Every structure is written in structure tokens, then in C-alpha cells.
Amino acid sequence: MPRPAPVANPCLLNALVVTFFIDASGKVVHIGVGAQSLASLRHWISVITSGPPVG
């Protein structure tokens, strides 16, 4: 159930789910807009964690 949003509601703004996938160096490697499937989450976590070591 949506929670009240006293600032957003009068401005007619709706919530938008955005997931940022950030690697160990702090670089955003992907931005997922909307709900992410389990397959998408697993894929991007795999991409992030299988890269070359940082440093």
C-alpha cells in the first residue's frame, strides 16, 4: 500500500523505482528503471562481482 507523500502528491508526482548497480570502484554500471526481476538482479550482481579486482 502506498504511503502518503505530502510533497509529491500535490505536485502530481508518482513513485518511480530505480535500482543502481555500482561496482567496487564506485562506477554505476547499470540503472534499472522499474521493478527488477530476480533474473535481472542476479545478472547485474554477477557482472559486478566477476569483474577484475579494483586497485
Jmol script that loads the backbone (N, CA, C; Angstrom):
load data "model"
ATOM      1  N   MET A   1       0.849  -1.178   0.000  1.00  0.00           N
ATOM      2  CA  MET A   1       0.000   0.000   0.000  1.00  0.00           C
ATOM      3  C   MET A   1       0.893   1.239   0.000  1.00  0.00           C
ATOM      4  N   PRO A   2       0.664   2.177  -0.901  1.00  0.00           N
ATOM      5  CA  PRO A   2       1.476   3.398  -0.952  1.00  0.00           C
ATOM      6  C   PRO A   2       1.338   4.219   0.321  1.00  0.00           C
ATOM      7  N   ARG A   3       2.435   4.824   0.723  1.00  0.00           N
ATOM      8  CA  ARG A   3       2.411   5.706   1.890  1.00  0.00           C
ATOM      9  C   ARG A   3       2.108   7.129   1.434  1.00  0.00           C
ATOM     10  N   PRO A   4       1.562   7.950   2.327  1.00  0.00           N
ATOM     11  CA  PRO A   4       1.308   9.345   1.953  1.00  0.00           C
ATOM     12  C   PRO A   4       2.609  10.051   1.569  1.00  0.00           C
ATOM     13  N   ALA A   5       2.523  10.914   0.595  1.00  0.00           N
ATOM     14  CA  ALA A   5       3.681  11.688   0.149  1.00  0.00           C
ATOM     15  C   ALA A   5       3.248  13.150   0.091  1.00  0.00           C
ATOM     16  N   PRO A   6       3.371  13.868   1.226  1.00  0.00           N
ATOM     17  CA  PRO A   6       2.813  15.220   1.300  1.00  0.00           C
ATOM     18  C   PRO A   6       3.407  16.212   0.304  1.00  0.00           C
ATOM     19  N   VAL A   7       4.635  16.008  -0.137  1.00  0.00           N
ATOM     20  CA  VAL A   7       5.222  16.917  -1.122  1.00  0.00           C
ATOM     21  C   VAL A   7       4.931  16.438  -2.531  1.00  0.00           C
ATOM     22  N   ALA A   8       5.088  15.152  -2.776  1.00  0.00           N
ATOM     23  CA  ALA A   8       4.933  14.613  -4.123  1.00  0.00           C
ATOM     24  C   ALA A   8       3.480  14.650  -4.610  1.00  0.00           C
ATOM     25  N   ASN A   9       2.537  14.324  -3.757  1.00  0.00           N
ATOM     26  CA  ASN A   9       1.142  14.243  -4.196  1.00  0.00           C
ATOM     27  C   ASN A   9       0.602  15.556  -4.754  1.00  0.00           C
ATOM     28  N   PRO A  10       0.798  16.704  -4.087  1.00  0.00           N
ATOM     29  CA  PRO A  10       0.293  17.958  -4.666  1.00  0.00           C
ATOM     30  C   PRO A  10       0.956  18.318  -6.000  1.00  0.00           C
ATOM     31  N   CYS A  11       2.181  17.822  -6.198  1.00  0.00           N
ATOM     32  CA  CYS A  11       2.899  18.108  -7.447  1.00  0.00           C
ATOM     33  C   CYS A  11       2.596  17.069  -8.520  1.00  0.00           C
ATOM     34  N   LEU A  12       1.706  16.139  -8.218  1.00  0.00           N
ATOM     35  CA  LEU A  12       1.296  15.067  -9.127  1.00  0.00           C
ATOM     36  C   LEU A  12       2.464  14.166  -9.531  1.00  0.00           C
ATOM     37  N   LEU A  13       3.372  13.925  -8.599  1.00  0.00           N
ATOM     38  CA  LEU A  13       4.499  13.029  -8.866  1.00  0.00           C
ATOM     39  C   LEU A  13       4.165  11.638  -8.356  1.00  0.00           C
ATOM     40  N   ASN A  14       4.525  10.642  -9.127  1.00  0.00           N
ATOM     41  CA  ASN A  14       4.351   9.259  -8.711  1.00  0.00           C
ATOM     42  C   ASN A  14       5.708   8.670  -8.396  1.00  0.00           C
ATOM     43  N   ALA A  15       5.716   7.654  -7.579  1.00  0.00           N
ATOM     44  CA  ALA A  15       6.966   6.983  -7.236  1.00  0.00           C
ATOM     45  C   ALA A  15       7.501   6.220  -8.444  1.00  0.00           C
ATOM     46  N   LEU A  16       8.806   6.274  -8.623  1.00  0.00           N
ATOM     47  CA  LEU A  16       9.462   5.530  -9.685  1.00  0.00           C
ATOM     48  C   LEU A  16      10.608   4.753  -9.046  1.00  0.00           C
ATOM     49  N   VAL A  17      10.530   3.463  -9.142  1.00  0.00           N
ATOM     50  CA  VAL A  17      11.565   2.613  -8.563  1.00  0.00           C
ATOM     51  C   VAL A  17      12.764   2.605  -9.504  1.00  0.00           C
ATOM     52  N   VAL A  18      13.936   2.944  -8.980  1.00  0.00           N
ATOM     53  CA  VAL A  18      15.170   2.931  -9.760  1.00  0.00           C
ATOM     54  C   VAL A  18      16.227   2.186  -8.944  1.00  0.00           C
ATOM     55  N   THR A  19      16.885   1.227  -9.565  1.00  0.00           N
ATOM     56  CA  THR A  19      17.941   0.457  -8.914  1.00  0.00           C
ATOM     57  C   THR A  19      19.259   0.775  -9.593  1.00  0.00           C
ATOM     58  N   PHE A  20      20.246   1.183  -8.797  1.00  0.00           N
ATOM     59  CA  PHE A  20      21.571   1.492  -9.320  1.00  0.00           C
ATOM     60  C   PHE A  20      22.494   0.340  -8.987  1.00  0.00           C
ATOM     61  N   PHE A  21      23.204  -0.163  -9.991  1.00  0.00           N
ATOM     62  CA  PHE A  21      24.185  -1.225  -9.793  1.00  0.00           C
ATOM     63  C   PHE A  21      25.560  -0.572  -9.855  1.00  0.00           C
ATOM     64  N   ILE A  22      26.269  -0.592  -8.739  1.00  0.00           N
ATOM     65  CA  ILE A  22      27.531   0.125  -8.596  1.00  0.00           C
ATOM     66  C   ILE A  22      28.646  -0.864  -8.315  1.00  0.00           C
ATOM     67  N   ASP A  23      29.741  -0.752  -9.093  1.00  0.00           N
ATOM     68  CA  ASP A  23      30.857  -1.686  -8.891  1.00  0.00           C
ATOM     69  C   ASP A  23      31.734  -1.222  -7.724  1.00  0.00           C
ATOM     70  N   ALA A  24      32.768  -2.012  -7.426  1.00  0.00           N
ATOM     71  CA  ALA A  24      33.622  -1.751  -6.272  1.00  0.00           C
ATOM     72  C   ALA A  24      34.376  -0.426  -6.371  1.00  0.00           C
ATOM     73  N   SER A  25      34.569   0.067  -7.585  1.00  0.00           N
ATOM     74  CA  SER A  25      35.276   1.337  -7.746  1.00  0.00           C
ATOM     75  C   SER A  25      34.331   2.540  -7.642  1.00  0.00           C
ATOM     76  N   GLY A  26      33.035   2.267  -7.478  1.00  0.00           N
ATOM     77  CA  GLY A  26      32.057   3.335  -7.353  1.00  0.00           C
ATOM     78  C   GLY A  26      31.416   3.754  -8.659  1.00  0.00           C
ATOM     79  N   LYS A  27      31.717   3.047  -9.741  1.00  0.00           N
ATOM     80  CA  LYS A  27      31.150   3.362 -11.054  1.00  0.00           C
ATOM     81  C   LYS A  27      29.766   2.728 -11.191  1.00  0.00           C
ATOM     82  N   VAL A  28      28.814   3.519 -11.678  1.00  0.00           N
ATOM     83  CA  VAL A  28      27.478   2.982 -11.957  1.00  0.00           C
ATOM     84  C   VAL A  28      27.578   2.195 -13.259  1.00  0.00           C
ATOM     85  N   VAL A  29      27.319   0.892 -13.180  1.00  0.00           N
ATOM     86  CA  VAL A  29      27.439   0.051 -14.369  1.00  0.00           C
ATOM     87  C   VAL A  29      26.094  -0.223 -15.038  1.00  0.00           C
ATOM     88  N   HIS A  30      25.018   0.039 -14.320  1.00  0.00           N
ATOM     89  CA  HIS A  30      23.684  -0.159 -14.903  1.00  0.00           C
ATOM     90  C   HIS A  30      22.667   0.558 -14.033  1.00  0.00           C
ATOM     91  N   ILE A  31      21.627   1.068 -14.675  1.00  0.00           N
ATOM     92  CA  ILE A  31      20.499   1.668 -13.970  1.00  0.00           C
ATOM     93  C   ILE A  31      19.251   0.917 -14.408  1.00  0.00           C
ATOM     94  N   GLY A  32      18.603   0.287 -13.464  1.00  0.00           N
ATOM     95  CA  GLY A  32      17.373  -0.444 -13.748  1.00  0.00           C
ATOM     96  C   GLY A  32      16.176   0.400 -13.349  1.00  0.00           C
ATOM     97  N   VAL A  33      15.328   0.736 -14.319  1.00  0.00           N
ATOM     98  CA  VAL A  33      14.138   1.540 -14.052  1.00  0.00           C
ATOM     99  C   VAL A  33      12.942   0.610 -13.917  1.00  0.00           C
ATOM    100  N   GLY A  34      12.186   0.808 -12.864  1.00  0.00           N
ATOM    101  CA  GLY A  34      11.036  -0.048 -12.599  1.00  0.00           C
ATOM    102  C   GLY A  34      11.455  -1.254 -11.774  1.00  0.00           C
ATOM    103  N   ALA A  35      10.493  -2.086 -11.482  1.00  0.00           N
ATOM    104  CA  ALA A  35      10.764  -3.289 -10.691  1.00  0.00           C
ATOM    105  C   ALA A  35      11.725  -4.195 -11.456  1.00  0.00           C
ATOM    106  N   GLN A  36      12.714  -4.728 -10.765  1.00  0.00           N
ATOM    107  CA  GLN A  36      13.694  -5.611 -11.385  1.00  0.00           C
ATOM    108  C   GLN A  36      13.344  -7.062 -11.071  1.00  0.00           C
ATOM    109  N   SER A  37      13.440  -7.903 -12.077  1.00  0.00           N
ATOM    110  CA  SER A  37      13.168  -9.319 -11.869  1.00  0.00           C
ATOM    111  C   SER A  37      14.341  -9.947 -11.121  1.00  0.00           C
ATOM    112  N   LEU A  38      14.114 -11.084 -10.553  1.00  0.00           N
ATOM    113  CA  LEU A  38      15.183 -11.804  -9.870  1.00  0.00           C
ATOM    114  C   LEU A  38      16.299 -12.128 -10.858  1.00  0.00           C
ATOM    115  N   ALA A  39      15.948 -12.482 -12.084  1.00  0.00           N
ATOM    116  CA  ALA A  39      16.962 -12.782 -13.106  1.00  0.00           C
ATOM    117  C   ALA A  39      17.823 -11.557 -13.402  1.00  0.00           C
ATOM    118  N   SER A  40      17.202 -10.386 -13.491  1.00  0.00           N
ATOM    119  CA  SER A  40      17.949  -9.155 -13.740  1.00  0.00           C
ATOM    120  C   SER A  40      18.884  -8.848 -12.575  1.00  0.00           C
ATOM    121  N   LEU A  41      18.378  -8.962 -11.358  1.00  0.00           N
ATOM    122  CA  LEU A  41      19.215  -8.721 -10.182  1.00  0.00           C
ATOM    123  C   LEU A  41      20.406  -9.668 -10.159  1.00  0.00           C
ATOM    124  N   ARG A  42      20.165 -10.939 -10.408  1.00  0.00           N
ATOM    125  CA  ARG A  42      21.257 -11.926 -10.414  1.00  0.00           C
ATOM    126  C   ARG A  42      22.271 -11.620 -11.513  1.00  0.00           C
ATOM    127  N   HIS A  43      21.788 -11.234 -12.681  1.00  0.00           N
ATOM    128  CA  HIS A  43      22.679 -10.926 -13.796  1.00  0.00           C
ATOM    129  C   HIS A  43      23.618  -9.785 -13.443  1.00  0.00           C
ATOM    130  N   TRP A  44      23.063  -8.660 -12.987  1.00  0.00           N
ATOM    131  CA  TRP A  44      23.894  -7.492 -12.725  1.00  0.00           C
ATOM    132  C   TRP A  44      24.795  -7.683 -11.512  1.00  0.00           C
ATOM    133  N   ILE A  45      24.351  -8.436 -10.530  1.00  0.00           N
ATOM    134  CA  ILE A  45      25.243  -8.758  -9.406  1.00  0.00           C
ATOM    135  C   ILE A  45      26.406  -9.603  -9.903  1.00  0.00           C
ATOM    136  N   SER A  46      26.132 -10.528 -10.809  1.00  0.00           N
ATOM    137  CA  SER A  46      27.182 -11.351 -11.385  1.00  0.00           C
ATOM    138  C   SER A  46      28.169 -10.495 -12.174  1.00  0.00           C
ATOM    139  N   VAL A  47      27.656  -9.563 -12.969  1.00  0.00           N
ATOM    140  CA  VAL A  47      28.524  -8.679 -13.742  1.00  0.00           C
ATOM    141  C   VAL A  47      29.432  -7.876 -12.821  1.00  0.00           C
ATOM    142  N   ILE A  48      28.851  -7.339 -11.767  1.00  0.00           N
ATOM    143  CA  ILE A  48      29.616  -6.503 -10.833  1.00  0.00           C
ATOM    144  C   ILE A  48      30.668  -7.318 -10.088  1.00  0.00           C
ATOM    145  N   THR A  49      30.317  -8.497  -9.637  1.00  0.00           N
ATOM    146  CA  THR A  49      31.231  -9.273  -8.790  1.00  0.00           C
ATOM    147  C   THR A  49      32.232 -10.102  -9.578  1.00  0.00           C
ATOM    148  N   SER A  50      32.058 -10.243 -10.879  1.00  0.00           N
ATOM    149  CA  SER A  50      33.001 -11.071 -11.651  1.00  0.00           C
ATOM    150  C   SER A  50      34.036 -10.241 -12.393  1.00  0.00           C
ATOM    151  N   GLY A  51      34.000  -8.928 -12.222  1.00  0.00           N
ATOM    152  CA  GLY A  51      34.951  -8.055 -12.894  1.00  0.00           C
ATOM    153  C   GLY A  51      36.349  -8.170 -12.304  1.00  0.00           C
ATOM    154  N   PRO A  52      37.311  -7.487 -12.913  1.00  0.00           N
ATOM    155  CA  PRO A  52      38.676  -7.526 -12.402  1.00  0.00           C
ATOM    156  C   PRO A  52      38.771  -6.837 -11.042  1.00  0.00           C
ATOM    157  N   PRO A  53      39.709  -7.254 -10.212  1.00  0.00           N
ATOM    158  CA  PRO A  53      39.858  -6.631  -8.901  1.00  0.00           C
ATOM    159  C   PRO A  53      40.175  -5.143  -9.021  1.00  0.00           C
ATOM    160  N   VAL A  54      39.691  -4.366  -8.100  1.00  0.00           N
ATOM    161  CA  VAL A  54      39.938  -2.929  -8.090  1.00  0.00           C
ATOM    162  C   VAL A  54      41.204  -2.652  -7.289  1.00  0.00           C
ATOM    163  N   GLY A  55      42.035  -1.752  -7.802  1.00  0.00           N
ATOM    164  CA  GLY A  55      43.214  -1.332  -7.046  1.00  0.00           C
ATOM    165  C   GLY A  55      44.443  -1.922  -7.467  1.00  0.00           C
TER     166      GLY A  55
END
end "model"
wireframe off; spacefill off
backbone 0.3
color backbone group
